[in-house]
Amino acid sequence: MNKTPLTVAGAEKLRAELHRLKTVERPNVIAAIAEARSHGDLSENAEYEAAKDRQGFIEGRIMEVEAKLANAQIIDPKLLDADGRCVFGATVELEDMDSGQIVTYQIVGDDEADIKANKISISSPIARALIGKYAGDIAEVQAPGGVREYEVIDVRYI
């Protein structure tokens, strides 16, 4: 199976979620199932059904997070030596050529993407257009509203 790129921060976030699921969520749902069972007839017990559904969701999420971590290629942006090139994990400062607006994005894995935190997925159109570019280069991005051009102002590995 192919390795999925993940930043160190993204891996830590997944490990924290896995720990919470195993040490907090799983015991809580087991207790909820035991409580619901104590109420008697399970065939018409909505609490029991809800707890079982929740248990299924938690167990599925545990398996999903474990698989993501097992297939992850963890990359520390601070250790990159890409000679100023846009690569996975890089923080890129861009200027929109139309509006003159300056934005800063970090290129991260699919699971870490959060536009509110200025983290864009490696598989997003803008990240794909940026990969391999240097400061001063122009990246053309195919957006829903047409082609947009961004000038790469700075590339950092933080």
C-alpha positions as CSV (number, residue, x, y, z in Angstrom):
1,M,0.0,0.0,0.0
2,N,1.2,3.5,-0.8
3,K,2.5,5.7,2.1
4,T,0.4,8.8,2.8
5,P,2.4,11.9,3.7
6,L,1.6,13.4,7.1
7,T,3.3,16.2,9.0
8,V,4.7,15.6,12.5
9,A,1.9,17.8,13.9
10,G,-0.8,15.9,11.9
11,A,0.6,12.5,13.2
12,E,0.5,13.8,16.8
13,K,-3.1,15.0,16.4
14,L,-4.1,11.5,15.1
15,R,-2.2,9.8,18.0
16,A,-4.0,12.1,20.5
17,E,-7.4,11.2,18.9
18,L,-6.6,7.5,19.0
19,H,-5.6,7.7,22.7
20,R,-8.8,9.6,23.5
21,L,-10.9,7.1,21.6
22,K,-9.3,4.1,23.4
23,T,-9.0,5.5,26.9
24,V,-12.1,7.7,27.2
25,E,-14.7,7.1,24.5
26,R,-14.5,3.2,24.4
27,P,-14.9,2.8,28.2
28,N,-17.7,5.3,28.3
29,V,-19.7,3.5,25.6
30,I,-19.1,0.1,27.3
31,A,-20.5,1.6,30.5
32,A,-23.5,3.0,28.6
33,I,-24.2,-0.4,27.1
34,A,-24.0,-2.1,30.5
35,E,-26.3,0.6,31.9
36,A,-28.8,0.1,29.1
37,R,-28.7,-3.7,29.5
38,S,-29.6,-3.4,33.1
39,H,-32.9,-1.8,32.1
40,G,-34.2,-5.2,30.9
41,D,-35.8,-6.0,27.5
42,L,-33.2,-5.2,24.8
43,S,-35.6,-5.5,21.9
44,E,-37.3,-2.2,22.7
45,N,-34.5,-0.4,24.4
46,A,-33.5,2.7,22.5
47,E,-30.7,3.5,24.9
48,Y,-29.1,0.1,24.2
49,E,-29.4,0.6,20.4
50,A,-27.9,4.1,20.5
51,A,-25.0,2.9,22.7
52,K,-24.3,-0.1,20.3
53,D,-24.4,2.3,17.3
54,R,-22.0,4.6,19.1
55,Q,-19.7,1.7,19.9
56,G,-19.7,0.7,16.2
57,F,-18.7,4.2,15.2
58,I,-15.9,4.4,17.8
59,E,-14.5,1.0,16.9
60,G,-14.6,2.0,13.2
61,R,-12.8,5.3,13.8
62,I,-10.2,3.5,15.9
63,M,-9.5,1.1,13.0
64,E,-9.4,4.1,10.6
65,V,-7.0,6.1,12.6
66,E,-4.7,3.1,13.3
67,A,-4.6,2.4,9.5
68,K,-3.8,6.0,8.7
69,L,-0.9,6.0,11.2
70,A,0.3,2.7,9.9
71,N,0.4,3.9,6.3
72,A,1.8,7.4,7.1
73,Q,5.1,8.7,5.9
74,I,5.7,11.3,8.6
75,I,7.6,14.3,7.3
76,D,9.1,17.1,9.5
77,P,9.0,20.3,7.5
78,K,11.9,21.7,9.7
79,L,14.2,18.9,8.4
80,L,13.4,19.5,4.7
81,D,16.2,20.6,2.5
82,A,14.4,21.5,-0.7
83,D,16.5,24.6,-1.7
84,G,13.5,27.0,-1.6
85,R,11.2,24.8,-3.6
86,C,7.6,24.2,-2.8
87,V,7.2,20.7,-1.4
88,F,5.0,18.8,1.0
89,G,5.1,20.5,4.5
90,A,6.4,23.8,3.2
91,T,4.7,27.1,4.2
92,V,4.2,29.2,1.1
93,E,3.4,32.9,1.0
94,L,1.5,33.8,-2.2
95,E,0.2,37.0,-3.8
96,D,-3.0,36.7,-5.8
97,M,-2.1,38.4,-9.1
98,D,-5.7,39.7,-9.7
99,S,-6.5,41.2,-6.3
100,G,-3.0,41.7,-4.8
101,Q,-4.1,39.9,-1.7
102,I,-1.3,38.0,0.1
103,V,-2.0,34.6,1.7
104,T,0.1,32.1,3.5
105,Y,-0.6,28.3,3.3
106,Q,1.1,25.2,4.6
107,I,0.9,22.2,2.3
108,V,-0.2,19.2,4.4
109,G,-1.8,15.8,4.1
110,D,-5.4,15.2,3.2
111,D,-6.4,14.5,6.8
112,E,-4.7,17.6,8.1
113,A,-6.2,20.1,5.7
114,D,-8.0,23.0,7.4
115,I,-8.5,26.1,5.4
116,K,-9.3,28.1,8.5
117,A,-5.8,27.3,9.8
118,N,-4.3,28.0,6.3
119,K,-3.5,24.4,5.8
120,I,-4.2,23.1,2.3
121,S,-4.2,19.5,1.2
122,I,-1.4,18.2,-1.0
123,S,-4.1,16.9,-3.4
124,S,-5.9,20.3,-3.7
125,P,-5.6,22.2,-7.1
126,I,-3.6,25.0,-5.5
127,A,-1.1,22.8,-3.8
128,R,-0.6,20.7,-7.0
129,A,0.1,23.9,-8.9
130,L,2.6,25.1,-6.3
131,I,4.7,21.9,-6.0
132,G,8.1,22.4,-7.5
133,K,7.8,26.2,-7.7
134,Y,10.3,28.7,-6.2
135,A,10.0,32.2,-4.9
136,G,9.3,34.5,-7.8
137,D,7.5,31.8,-9.9
138,I,3.9,32.2,-11.0
139,A,1.5,29.3,-10.3
140,E,-1.6,28.9,-12.4
141,V,-4.5,27.3,-10.6
142,Q,-7.6,26.0,-12.3
143,A,-10.3,27.2,-10.0
144,P,-14.1,26.9,-10.5
145,G,-14.3,30.5,-11.6
146,G,-11.5,30.1,-14.1
147,V,-7.7,30.2,-14.0
148,R,-6.2,32.2,-11.2
149,E,-2.5,33.2,-11.0
150,Y,-0.5,33.4,-7.8
151,E,3.1,34.6,-7.4
152,V,5.2,32.7,-4.9
153,I,6.7,35.3,-2.6
154,D,8.4,33.1,0.0
155,V,8.8,29.4,0.8
156,R,9.6,28.4,4.4
157,Y,10.1,25.1,6.1
158,I,8.7,25.6,9.6
